[in-house]
Amino acid sequence: MPLYADLPARRTRQVVGDAGCLLVVVASVLAGRAVHAAVAGVADPARRFADGSTALADGLRSTGGSLERAPLVGDDVAGLLDRSADSAASLARAAGEQRDAVLHLATVLGLLTALLPVLVVVGVRVVRRLRWAARARDARRLAGTSAGDRVLALRALQRRPGPVLLAVDPDPATGWLTGDARVVADLADLELAALGVRRPAGVTAART
């Protein structure tokens, strides 16, 4: 299956289109990373709060353990510090869950930002290129035989703009119906040129 046209003009457009598609992919990936970084940055305060609350809980428990054996008020103070440590630990867990939720959202938004344009642009581009490749391959097979030229000429009548067809002949449809060799050959060449396809080497259209 051909990847690019034979004729320079069509081949240049294809190369430029493929390069543009590649630029969209790169830009989308960069945009996705930027979105991920921006949203993930919102999680920093929650992360710092979770780290601080965890450190506070550890400190309170350590202090409570040290005071537990103190006479008279040791047990009461240790119990108070343990309860405070539990509260700090709960706050740390809540902040950690908030941080995780923000990071998950950052990942989802980053992927969507990167993938949606890529899927749309690349998908459309691939479909168009595959469609052209199938038509070009078929046109190459048809070119060079009288029956194949008639098929190509008919396709030109169906697909090409009116002014382009009239430049071939004032009445190209009648020329095709009557089997005018020149009109058929010119229409076939018009279809091949539109696809960017050359006739196989050594093959010329019959014009008489």
Biotite code that builds the C-alpha atoms (Angstrom):
import biotite.structure as struc

atoms = struc.array([
    struc.Atom([0.000, 0.000, 0.000], chain_id="A", res_id=1, res_name="MET", atom_name="CA", element="C"),
    struc.Atom([1.512, 3.387, -0.998], chain_id="A", res_id=2, res_name="PRO", atom_name="CA", element="C"),
    struc.Atom([2.338, 5.833, 1.757], chain_id="A", res_id=3, res_name="LEU", atom_name="CA", element="C"),
    struc.Atom([2.878, 8.952, -0.339], chain_id="A", res_id=4, res_name="TYR", atom_name="CA", element="C"),
    struc.Atom([1.859, 10.226, -3.748], chain_id="A", res_id=5, res_name="ALA", atom_name="CA", element="C"),
    struc.Atom([4.082, 10.011, -6.812], chain_id="A", res_id=6, res_name="ASP", atom_name="CA", element="C"),
    struc.Atom([3.539, 13.624, -7.862], chain_id="A", res_id=7, res_name="LEU", atom_name="CA", element="C"),
    struc.Atom([5.461, 16.272, -5.874], chain_id="A", res_id=8, res_name="PRO", atom_name="CA", element="C"),
    struc.Atom([2.533, 18.634, -5.228], chain_id="A", res_id=9, res_name="ALA", atom_name="CA", element="C"),
    struc.Atom([0.295, 16.001, -3.636], chain_id="A", res_id=10, res_name="ARG", atom_name="CA", element="C"),
    struc.Atom([3.241, 14.391, -1.832], chain_id="A", res_id=11, res_name="ARG", atom_name="CA", element="C"),
    struc.Atom([4.255, 17.760, -0.344], chain_id="A", res_id=12, res_name="THR", atom_name="CA", element="C"),
    struc.Atom([0.727, 18.325, 0.977], chain_id="A", res_id=13, res_name="ARG", atom_name="CA", element="C"),
    struc.Atom([0.760, 14.867, 2.519], chain_id="A", res_id=14, res_name="GLN", atom_name="CA", element="C"),
    struc.Atom([4.120, 15.436, 4.202], chain_id="A", res_id=15, res_name="VAL", atom_name="CA", element="C"),
    struc.Atom([2.997, 18.827, 5.515], chain_id="A", res_id=16, res_name="VAL", atom_name="CA", element="C"),
    struc.Atom([-0.246, 17.296, 6.811], chain_id="A", res_id=17, res_name="GLY", atom_name="CA", element="C"),
    struc.Atom([1.625, 14.487, 8.555], chain_id="A", res_id=18, res_name="ASP", atom_name="CA", element="C"),
    struc.Atom([4.060, 16.983, 10.088], chain_id="A", res_id=19, res_name="ALA", atom_name="CA", element="C"),
    struc.Atom([1.139, 19.095, 11.305], chain_id="A", res_id=20, res_name="GLY", atom_name="CA", element="C"),
    struc.Atom([-0.432, 16.006, 12.831], chain_id="A", res_id=21, res_name="CYS", atom_name="CA", element="C"),
    struc.Atom([2.834, 15.256, 14.631], chain_id="A", res_id=22, res_name="LEU", atom_name="CA", element="C"),
    struc.Atom([2.974, 18.827, 15.951], chain_id="A", res_id=23, res_name="LEU", atom_name="CA", element="C"),
    struc.Atom([-0.555, 18.445, 17.318], chain_id="A", res_id=24, res_name="VAL", atom_name="CA", element="C"),
    struc.Atom([0.517, 15.262, 19.124], chain_id="A", res_id=25, res_name="VAL", atom_name="CA", element="C"),
    struc.Atom([3.562, 16.977, 20.674], chain_id="A", res_id=26, res_name="VAL", atom_name="CA", element="C"),
    struc.Atom([1.556, 20.074, 21.639], chain_id="A", res_id=27, res_name="ALA", atom_name="CA", element="C"),
    struc.Atom([-1.200, 17.940, 23.172], chain_id="A", res_id=28, res_name="SER", atom_name="CA", element="C"),
    struc.Atom([1.274, 15.960, 25.264], chain_id="A", res_id=29, res_name="VAL", atom_name="CA", element="C"),
    struc.Atom([2.922, 19.166, 26.491], chain_id="A", res_id=30, res_name="LEU", atom_name="CA", element="C"),
    struc.Atom([-0.482, 20.673, 27.276], chain_id="A", res_id=31, res_name="ALA", atom_name="CA", element="C"),
    struc.Atom([-1.465, 17.530, 29.165], chain_id="A", res_id=32, res_name="GLY", atom_name="CA", element="C"),
    struc.Atom([1.689, 17.692, 31.249], chain_id="A", res_id=33, res_name="ARG", atom_name="CA", element="C"),
    struc.Atom([1.101, 21.386, 31.979], chain_id="A", res_id=34, res_name="ALA", atom_name="CA", element="C"),
    struc.Atom([-2.487, 20.723, 33.084], chain_id="A", res_id=35, res_name="VAL", atom_name="CA", element="C"),
    struc.Atom([-1.343, 17.839, 35.292], chain_id="A", res_id=36, res_name="HIS", atom_name="CA", element="C"),
    struc.Atom([1.337, 19.993, 36.911], chain_id="A", res_id=37, res_name="ALA", atom_name="CA", element="C"),
    struc.Atom([-1.065, 22.900, 37.470], chain_id="A", res_id=38, res_name="ALA", atom_name="CA", element="C"),
    struc.Atom([-3.786, 20.776, 39.065], chain_id="A", res_id=39, res_name="VAL", atom_name="CA", element="C"),
    struc.Atom([-1.308, 18.695, 41.061], chain_id="A", res_id=40, res_name="ALA", atom_name="CA", element="C"),
    struc.Atom([0.077, 21.923, 42.505], chain_id="A", res_id=41, res_name="GLY", atom_name="CA", element="C"),
    struc.Atom([-3.261, 22.424, 44.275], chain_id="A", res_id=42, res_name="VAL", atom_name="CA", element="C"),
    struc.Atom([-2.466, 19.303, 46.312], chain_id="A", res_id=43, res_name="ALA", atom_name="CA", element="C"),
    struc.Atom([0.690, 20.814, 47.841], chain_id="A", res_id=44, res_name="ASP", atom_name="CA", element="C"),
    struc.Atom([-1.075, 22.605, 50.747], chain_id="A", res_id=45, res_name="PRO", atom_name="CA", element="C"),
    struc.Atom([-2.960, 19.406, 51.602], chain_id="A", res_id=46, res_name="ALA", atom_name="CA", element="C"),
    struc.Atom([0.291, 17.429, 51.465], chain_id="A", res_id=47, res_name="ARG", atom_name="CA", element="C"),
    struc.Atom([2.069, 19.887, 53.732], chain_id="A", res_id=48, res_name="ARG", atom_name="CA", element="C"),
    struc.Atom([-0.887, 19.900, 56.135], chain_id="A", res_id=49, res_name="PHE", atom_name="CA", element="C"),
    struc.Atom([-0.948, 16.080, 56.193], chain_id="A", res_id=50, res_name="ALA", atom_name="CA", element="C"),
    struc.Atom([2.797, 15.927, 56.846], chain_id="A", res_id=51, res_name="ASP", atom_name="CA", element="C"),
    struc.Atom([2.523, 18.534, 59.613], chain_id="A", res_id=52, res_name="GLY", atom_name="CA", element="C"),
    struc.Atom([-0.440, 16.785, 61.230], chain_id="A", res_id=53, res_name="SER", atom_name="CA", element="C"),
    struc.Atom([1.352, 13.451, 61.135], chain_id="A", res_id=54, res_name="THR", atom_name="CA", element="C"),
    struc.Atom([4.446, 14.978, 62.713], chain_id="A", res_id=55, res_name="ALA", atom_name="CA", element="C"),
    struc.Atom([2.258, 16.619, 65.378], chain_id="A", res_id=56, res_name="LEU", atom_name="CA", element="C"),
    struc.Atom([0.511, 13.333, 66.166], chain_id="A", res_id=57, res_name="ALA", atom_name="CA", element="C"),
    struc.Atom([3.849, 11.539, 66.477], chain_id="A", res_id=58, res_name="ASP", atom_name="CA", element="C"),
    struc.Atom([5.178, 14.280, 68.727], chain_id="A", res_id=59, res_name="GLY", atom_name="CA", element="C"),
    struc.Atom([2.112, 14.225, 70.970], chain_id="A", res_id=60, res_name="LEU", atom_name="CA", element="C"),
    struc.Atom([2.268, 10.455, 71.356], chain_id="A", res_id=61, res_name="ARG", atom_name="CA", element="C"),
    struc.Atom([5.964, 10.608, 72.127], chain_id="A", res_id=62, res_name="SER", atom_name="CA", element="C"),
    struc.Atom([5.395, 13.294, 74.751], chain_id="A", res_id=63, res_name="THR", atom_name="CA", element="C"),
    struc.Atom([2.447, 11.373, 76.217], chain_id="A", res_id=64, res_name="GLY", atom_name="CA", element="C"),
    struc.Atom([4.609, 8.275, 76.526], chain_id="A", res_id=65, res_name="GLY", atom_name="CA", element="C"),
    struc.Atom([7.278, 10.263, 78.337], chain_id="A", res_id=66, res_name="SER", atom_name="CA", element="C"),
    struc.Atom([4.792, 11.804, 80.795], chain_id="A", res_id=67, res_name="LEU", atom_name="CA", element="C"),
    struc.Atom([2.808, 8.640, 81.409], chain_id="A", res_id=68, res_name="GLU", atom_name="CA", element="C"),
    struc.Atom([4.920, 7.683, 84.413], chain_id="A", res_id=69, res_name="ARG", atom_name="CA", element="C"),
    struc.Atom([4.875, 11.142, 85.934], chain_id="A", res_id=70, res_name="ALA", atom_name="CA", element="C"),
    struc.Atom([3.357, 11.144, 89.469], chain_id="A", res_id=71, res_name="PRO", atom_name="CA", element="C"),
    struc.Atom([-0.202, 12.347, 90.103], chain_id="A", res_id=72, res_name="LEU", atom_name="CA", element="C"),
    struc.Atom([-1.136, 13.776, 86.679], chain_id="A", res_id=73, res_name="VAL", atom_name="CA", element="C"),
    struc.Atom([0.928, 11.564, 84.381], chain_id="A", res_id=74, res_name="GLY", atom_name="CA", element="C"),
    struc.Atom([-1.893, 9.310, 83.248], chain_id="A", res_id=75, res_name="ASP", atom_name="CA", element="C"),
    struc.Atom([-4.335, 12.203, 82.754], chain_id="A", res_id=76, res_name="ASP", atom_name="CA", element="C"),
    struc.Atom([-1.885, 14.253, 80.731], chain_id="A", res_id=77, res_name="VAL", atom_name="CA", element="C"),
    struc.Atom([-0.830, 11.215, 78.701], chain_id="A", res_id=78, res_name="ALA", atom_name="CA", element="C"),
    struc.Atom([-4.478, 10.424, 77.919], chain_id="A", res_id=79, res_name="GLY", atom_name="CA", element="C"),
    struc.Atom([-5.133, 14.000, 76.848], chain_id="A", res_id=80, res_name="LEU", atom_name="CA", element="C"),
    struc.Atom([-2.076, 13.992, 74.612], chain_id="A", res_id=81, res_name="LEU", atom_name="CA", element="C"),
    struc.Atom([-3.091, 10.645, 73.097], chain_id="A", res_id=82, res_name="ASP", atom_name="CA", element="C"),
    struc.Atom([-6.545, 11.974, 72.277], chain_id="A", res_id=83, res_name="ARG", atom_name="CA", element="C"),
    struc.Atom([-5.001, 15.067, 70.746], chain_id="A", res_id=84, res_name="SER", atom_name="CA", element="C"),
    struc.Atom([-2.661, 12.842, 68.761], chain_id="A", res_id=85, res_name="ALA", atom_name="CA", element="C"),
    struc.Atom([-5.644, 10.831, 67.490], chain_id="A", res_id=86, res_name="ASP", atom_name="CA", element="C"),
    struc.Atom([-7.328, 14.056, 66.385], chain_id="A", res_id=87, res_name="SER", atom_name="CA", element="C"),
    struc.Atom([-4.165, 15.184, 64.599], chain_id="A", res_id=88, res_name="ALA", atom_name="CA", element="C"),
    struc.Atom([-3.879, 11.786, 62.914], chain_id="A", res_id=89, res_name="ALA", atom_name="CA", element="C"),
    struc.Atom([-7.485, 12.047, 61.726], chain_id="A", res_id=90, res_name="SER", atom_name="CA", element="C"),
    struc.Atom([-6.762, 15.453, 60.240], chain_id="A", res_id=91, res_name="LEU", atom_name="CA", element="C"),
    struc.Atom([-3.668, 14.004, 58.544], chain_id="A", res_id=92, res_name="ALA", atom_name="CA", element="C"),
    struc.Atom([-5.731, 11.192, 57.001], chain_id="A", res_id=93, res_name="ARG", atom_name="CA", element="C"),
    struc.Atom([-8.361, 13.632, 55.763], chain_id="A", res_id=94, res_name="ALA", atom_name="CA", element="C"),
    struc.Atom([-5.698, 15.867, 54.244], chain_id="A", res_id=95, res_name="ALA", atom_name="CA", element="C"),
    struc.Atom([-4.035, 12.827, 52.674], chain_id="A", res_id=96, res_name="GLY", atom_name="CA", element="C"),
    struc.Atom([-7.326, 11.745, 51.097], chain_id="A", res_id=97, res_name="GLU", atom_name="CA", element="C"),
    struc.Atom([-7.825, 15.251, 49.744], chain_id="A", res_id=98, res_name="GLN", atom_name="CA", element="C"),
    struc.Atom([-4.307, 15.214, 48.329], chain_id="A", res_id=99, res_name="ARG", atom_name="CA", element="C"),
    struc.Atom([-4.887, 11.830, 46.675], chain_id="A", res_id=100, res_name="ASP", atom_name="CA", element="C"),
    struc.Atom([-8.184, 13.031, 45.175], chain_id="A", res_id=101, res_name="ALA", atom_name="CA", element="C"),
    struc.Atom([-6.519, 16.122, 43.706], chain_id="A", res_id=102, res_name="VAL", atom_name="CA", element="C"),
    struc.Atom([-3.652, 14.049, 42.282], chain_id="A", res_id=103, res_name="LEU", atom_name="CA", element="C"),
    struc.Atom([-6.135, 11.611, 40.729], chain_id="A", res_id=104, res_name="HIS", atom_name="CA", element="C"),
    struc.Atom([-8.017, 14.538, 39.191], chain_id="A", res_id=105, res_name="LEU", atom_name="CA", element="C"),
    struc.Atom([-4.720, 15.943, 37.892], chain_id="A", res_id=106, res_name="ALA", atom_name="CA", element="C"),
    struc.Atom([-3.933, 12.615, 36.219], chain_id="A", res_id=107, res_name="THR", atom_name="CA", element="C"),
    struc.Atom([-7.391, 12.346, 34.622], chain_id="A", res_id=108, res_name="VAL", atom_name="CA", element="C"),
    struc.Atom([-7.400, 15.937, 33.356], chain_id="A", res_id=109, res_name="LEU", atom_name="CA", element="C"),
    struc.Atom([-3.839, 15.641, 32.082], chain_id="A", res_id=110, res_name="GLY", atom_name="CA", element="C"),
    struc.Atom([-4.645, 12.455, 30.156], chain_id="A", res_id=111, res_name="LEU", atom_name="CA", element="C"),
    struc.Atom([-7.842, 13.911, 28.702], chain_id="A", res_id=112, res_name="LEU", atom_name="CA", element="C"),
    struc.Atom([-6.050, 17.076, 27.622], chain_id="A", res_id=113, res_name="THR", atom_name="CA", element="C"),
    struc.Atom([-3.340, 15.055, 25.933], chain_id="A", res_id=114, res_name="ALA", atom_name="CA", element="C"),
    struc.Atom([-5.363, 12.202, 24.459], chain_id="A", res_id=115, res_name="LEU", atom_name="CA", element="C"),
    struc.Atom([-8.564, 13.794, 23.145], chain_id="A", res_id=116, res_name="LEU", atom_name="CA", element="C"),
    struc.Atom([-6.911, 16.044, 20.527], chain_id="A", res_id=117, res_name="PRO", atom_name="CA", element="C"),
    struc.Atom([-4.512, 13.238, 19.594], chain_id="A", res_id=118, res_name="VAL", atom_name="CA", element="C"),
    struc.Atom([-7.306, 10.710, 19.118], chain_id="A", res_id=119, res_name="LEU", atom_name="CA", element="C"),
    struc.Atom([-9.405, 13.115, 17.056], chain_id="A", res_id=120, res_name="VAL", atom_name="CA", element="C"),
    struc.Atom([-6.642, 14.557, 14.863], chain_id="A", res_id=121, res_name="VAL", atom_name="CA", element="C"),
    struc.Atom([-4.681, 11.344, 14.400], chain_id="A", res_id=122, res_name="VAL", atom_name="CA", element="C"),
    struc.Atom([-7.862, 9.333, 13.878], chain_id="A", res_id=123, res_name="GLY", atom_name="CA", element="C"),
    struc.Atom([-9.117, 11.658, 11.144], chain_id="A", res_id=124, res_name="VAL", atom_name="CA", element="C"),
    struc.Atom([-5.662, 11.808, 9.560], chain_id="A", res_id=125, res_name="ARG", atom_name="CA", element="C"),
    struc.Atom([-5.202, 8.044, 9.542], chain_id="A", res_id=126, res_name="VAL", atom_name="CA", element="C"),
    struc.Atom([-8.648, 7.478, 8.016], chain_id="A", res_id=127, res_name="VAL", atom_name="CA", element="C"),
    struc.Atom([-7.994, 10.007, 5.263], chain_id="A", res_id=128, res_name="ARG", atom_name="CA", element="C"),
    struc.Atom([-4.540, 8.592, 4.520], chain_id="A", res_id=129, res_name="ARG", atom_name="CA", element="C"),
    struc.Atom([-5.824, 5.016, 4.404], chain_id="A", res_id=130, res_name="LEU", atom_name="CA", element="C"),
    struc.Atom([-8.666, 6.073, 2.124], chain_id="A", res_id=131, res_name="ARG", atom_name="CA", element="C"),
    struc.Atom([-6.216, 7.807, -0.208], chain_id="A", res_id=132, res_name="TRP", atom_name="CA", element="C"),
    struc.Atom([-3.850, 4.819, -0.143], chain_id="A", res_id=133, res_name="ALA", atom_name="CA", element="C"),
    struc.Atom([-6.654, 2.468, -1.161], chain_id="A", res_id=134, res_name="ALA", atom_name="CA", element="C"),
    struc.Atom([-7.718, 4.772, -4.009], chain_id="A", res_id=135, res_name="ARG", atom_name="CA", element="C"),
    struc.Atom([-4.130, 5.267, -5.179], chain_id="A", res_id=136, res_name="ALA", atom_name="CA", element="C"),
    struc.Atom([-3.424, 1.541, -5.192], chain_id="A", res_id=137, res_name="ARG", atom_name="CA", element="C"),
    struc.Atom([-6.623, 0.892, -7.120], chain_id="A", res_id=138, res_name="ASP", atom_name="CA", element="C"),
    struc.Atom([-5.840, 3.680, -9.603], chain_id="A", res_id=139, res_name="ALA", atom_name="CA", element="C"),
    struc.Atom([-2.366, 2.267, -10.277], chain_id="A", res_id=140, res_name="ARG", atom_name="CA", element="C"),
    struc.Atom([-3.880, -1.111, -11.046], chain_id="A", res_id=141, res_name="ARG", atom_name="CA", element="C"),
    struc.Atom([-6.415, 0.409, -13.443], chain_id="A", res_id=142, res_name="LEU", atom_name="CA", element="C"),
    struc.Atom([-4.049, 2.770, -15.258], chain_id="A", res_id=143, res_name="ALA", atom_name="CA", element="C"),
    struc.Atom([-2.766, 1.623, -18.608], chain_id="A", res_id=144, res_name="GLY", atom_name="CA", element="C"),
    struc.Atom([-5.697, -0.444, -19.895], chain_id="A", res_id=145, res_name="THR", atom_name="CA", element="C"),
    struc.Atom([-8.605, 0.849, -21.921], chain_id="A", res_id=146, res_name="SER", atom_name="CA", element="C"),
    struc.Atom([-11.137, -0.622, -19.496], chain_id="A", res_id=147, res_name="ALA", atom_name="CA", element="C"),
    struc.Atom([-9.208, 0.747, -16.542], chain_id="A", res_id=148, res_name="GLY", atom_name="CA", element="C"),
    struc.Atom([-9.027, 4.200, -18.123], chain_id="A", res_id=149, res_name="ASP", atom_name="CA", element="C"),
    struc.Atom([-12.796, 4.188, -18.619], chain_id="A", res_id=150, res_name="ARG", atom_name="CA", element="C"),
    struc.Atom([-13.262, 3.426, -14.912], chain_id="A", res_id=151, res_name="VAL", atom_name="CA", element="C"),
    struc.Atom([-10.829, 6.193, -13.934], chain_id="A", res_id=152, res_name="LEU", atom_name="CA", element="C"),
    struc.Atom([-12.554, 8.597, -16.326], chain_id="A", res_id=153, res_name="ALA", atom_name="CA", element="C"),
    struc.Atom([-15.931, 7.772, -14.802], chain_id="A", res_id=154, res_name="LEU", atom_name="CA", element="C"),
    struc.Atom([-14.538, 8.446, -11.336], chain_id="A", res_id=155, res_name="ARG", atom_name="CA", element="C"),
    struc.Atom([-13.232, 11.793, -12.562], chain_id="A", res_id=156, res_name="ALA", atom_name="CA", element="C"),
    struc.Atom([-16.706, 12.681, -13.851], chain_id="A", res_id=157, res_name="LEU", atom_name="CA", element="C"),
    struc.Atom([-18.144, 11.812, -10.419], chain_id="A", res_id=158, res_name="GLN", atom_name="CA", element="C"),
    struc.Atom([-15.527, 13.456, -8.209], chain_id="A", res_id=159, res_name="ARG", atom_name="CA", element="C"),
    struc.Atom([-13.909, 16.399, -9.974], chain_id="A", res_id=160, res_name="ARG", atom_name="CA", element="C"),
    struc.Atom([-15.330, 19.950, -10.126], chain_id="A", res_id=161, res_name="PRO", atom_name="CA", element="C"),
    struc.Atom([-17.269, 21.055, -13.183], chain_id="A", res_id=162, res_name="GLY", atom_name="CA", element="C"),
    struc.Atom([-14.800, 23.718, -14.392], chain_id="A", res_id=163, res_name="PRO", atom_name="CA", element="C"),
    struc.Atom([-11.956, 21.196, -14.276], chain_id="A", res_id=164, res_name="VAL", atom_name="CA", element="C"),
    struc.Atom([-13.975, 18.695, -16.302], chain_id="A", res_id=165, res_name="LEU", atom_name="CA", element="C"),
    struc.Atom([-14.996, 21.316, -18.860], chain_id="A", res_id=166, res_name="LEU", atom_name="CA", element="C"),
    struc.Atom([-11.343, 22.191, -19.351], chain_id="A", res_id=167, res_name="ALA", atom_name="CA", element="C"),
    struc.Atom([-10.871, 18.646, -20.667], chain_id="A", res_id=168, res_name="VAL", atom_name="CA", element="C"),
    struc.Atom([-13.774, 18.812, -23.131], chain_id="A", res_id=169, res_name="ASP", atom_name="CA", element="C"),
    struc.Atom([-16.901, 20.937, -23.598], chain_id="A", res_id=170, res_name="PRO", atom_name="CA", element="C"),
    struc.Atom([-19.017, 17.812, -23.130], chain_id="A", res_id=171, res_name="ASP", atom_name="CA", element="C"),
    struc.Atom([-16.917, 15.265, -21.212], chain_id="A", res_id=172, res_name="PRO", atom_name="CA", element="C"),
    struc.Atom([-19.879, 13.067, -20.270], chain_id="A", res_id=173, res_name="ALA", atom_name="CA", element="C"),
    struc.Atom([-20.826, 12.537, -23.918], chain_id="A", res_id=174, res_name="THR", atom_name="CA", element="C"),
    struc.Atom([-17.208, 11.887, -24.778], chain_id="A", res_id=175, res_name="GLY", atom_name="CA", element="C"),
    struc.Atom([-17.079, 9.190, -22.124], chain_id="A", res_id=176, res_name="TRP", atom_name="CA", element="C"),
    struc.Atom([-20.390, 7.649, -23.249], chain_id="A", res_id=177, res_name="LEU", atom_name="CA", element="C"),
    struc.Atom([-19.304, 7.493, -26.889], chain_id="A", res_id=178, res_name="THR", atom_name="CA", element="C"),
    struc.Atom([-15.910, 6.093, -25.976], chain_id="A", res_id=179, res_name="GLY", atom_name="CA", element="C"),
    struc.Atom([-13.917, 9.059, -27.286], chain_id="A", res_id=180, res_name="ASP", atom_name="CA", element="C"),
    struc.Atom([-10.359, 7.816, -26.627], chain_id="A", res_id=181, res_name="ALA", atom_name="CA", element="C"),
    struc.Atom([-8.905, 11.294, -26.118], chain_id="A", res_id=182, res_name="ARG", atom_name="CA", element="C"),
    struc.Atom([-11.609, 12.364, -23.675], chain_id="A", res_id=183, res_name="VAL", atom_name="CA", element="C"),
    struc.Atom([-11.410, 9.093, -21.770], chain_id="A", res_id=184, res_name="VAL", atom_name="CA", element="C"),
    struc.Atom([-7.615, 9.292, -21.560], chain_id="A", res_id=185, res_name="ALA", atom_name="CA", element="C"),
    struc.Atom([-7.669, 12.930, -20.462], chain_id="A", res_id=186, res_name="ASP", atom_name="CA", element="C"),
    struc.Atom([-10.297, 12.244, -17.810], chain_id="A", res_id=187, res_name="LEU", atom_name="CA", element="C"),
    struc.Atom([-8.328, 9.236, -16.576], chain_id="A", res_id=188, res_name="ALA", atom_name="CA", element="C"),
    struc.Atom([-5.193, 11.368, -16.391], chain_id="A", res_id=189, res_name="ASP", atom_name="CA", element="C"),
    struc.Atom([-7.188, 13.993, -14.493], chain_id="A", res_id=190, res_name="LEU", atom_name="CA", element="C"),
    struc.Atom([-8.212, 11.424, -11.890], chain_id="A", res_id=191, res_name="GLU", atom_name="CA", element="C"),
    struc.Atom([-4.668, 10.094, -11.590], chain_id="A", res_id=192, res_name="LEU", atom_name="CA", element="C"),
    struc.Atom([-3.281, 13.621, -11.185], chain_id="A", res_id=193, res_name="ALA", atom_name="CA", element="C"),
    struc.Atom([-5.857, 14.421, -8.497], chain_id="A", res_id=194, res_name="ALA", atom_name="CA", element="C"),
    struc.Atom([-4.664, 11.372, -6.563], chain_id="A", res_id=195, res_name="LEU", atom_name="CA", element="C"),
    struc.Atom([-1.028, 12.248, -7.189], chain_id="A", res_id=196, res_name="GLY", atom_name="CA", element="C"),
    struc.Atom([-0.450, 8.964, -9.038], chain_id="A", res_id=197, res_name="VAL", atom_name="CA", element="C"),
    struc.Atom([1.687, 8.407, -12.149], chain_id="A", res_id=198, res_name="ARG", atom_name="CA", element="C"),
    struc.Atom([0.973, 5.758, -14.729], chain_id="A", res_id=199, res_name="ARG", atom_name="CA", element="C"),
    struc.Atom([3.190, 2.686, -14.434], chain_id="A", res_id=200, res_name="PRO", atom_name="CA", element="C"),
    struc.Atom([6.536, 3.010, -16.244], chain_id="A", res_id=201, res_name="ALA", atom_name="CA", element="C"),
    struc.Atom([6.259, 2.366, -19.956], chain_id="A", res_id=202, res_name="GLY", atom_name="CA", element="C"),
    struc.Atom([2.451, 2.662, -19.976], chain_id="A", res_id=203, res_name="VAL", atom_name="CA", element="C"),
    struc.Atom([0.742, 5.406, -21.990], chain_id="A", res_id=204, res_name="THR", atom_name="CA", element="C"),
    struc.Atom([-2.929, 6.098, -22.441], chain_id="A", res_id=205, res_name="ALA", atom_name="CA", element="C"),
    struc.Atom([-4.545, 5.296, -25.775], chain_id="A", res_id=206, res_name="ALA", atom_name="CA", element="C"),
    struc.Atom([-5.812, 8.573, -27.302], chain_id="A", res_id=207, res_name="ARG", atom_name="CA", element="C"),
    struc.Atom([-6.901, 7.385, -30.729], chain_id="A", res_id=208, res_name="THR", atom_name="CA", element="C"),
])
